């Protein structure tokens, strides 16, 4: 199995994944269906007990964020 490369983002990292189950996009609330690519973003948080939280972002929202930067 190939290693996945993490992309560094502010306060955390993101990994491109292929959905095995349905997810909701954290930004636009679209449904990420099984087999679609999405980004799993893990961010540092001081408001949670573990110190980290994870959110799923669809590829369209991710590309939009990349274009803004």
N, C-alpha and C positions, 0 to 999 in steps of 0.2 A: 504494500500500500504506500503510495507516495506521501511524503510529508507535506502538510499544509503550511503555507507561509502566512504569517500574520502581518497585517498592515498597521503601522503605528498611527494612531489618531490621538487627539488631545485627551489626556487623562485615561488612556487605555489602548485597546487594540481591536482590530476587526479581522475576521476570517471569512473568506468566501466559501459557502457551503451549498450543497444540493439538498433540498428539503426531502426528508423521508416521511414526514407528516405535515399536515396543514399548519401554517402559522398566520398570524395577523401582522402586517407591517406596523411598526411602532409609529411611523410618521404619518402615513396616508390611510391607514386602517384597511388597506386592500388585503385580500387573502393570498398568501403565498402557497400555491398548490404543490402537491407532492411531485417531485421531479424538477421543480423550478430552482434556479439559482437565487440565493439571497445572501446577505451579509449578516453574520452574527457579531454584534458589537458588544464588547465587554468594557465597562467603564468603572473607574474608581469612584466610590461614593462613601461619604462619611456619615450618611443617614441610615445605612443598613448595617446589620450586625456582622455580616461577612466582610464588608468593606468593598464589595464588587457587585455590580448588577449587569445583567445581560439583556439585550433587546435585539429583535430581528428587524432588518430593514430590507425592503424589496430592492431589486436591482435598479428600477426606474428612479426611486428616491436617492439611491446611492450615486447614480450617475449625475443626477441633478445637483447633489452636494459637491461632487467632484468638479462640475463645471463652474460652480460659484466660486470655488477656491482658486 
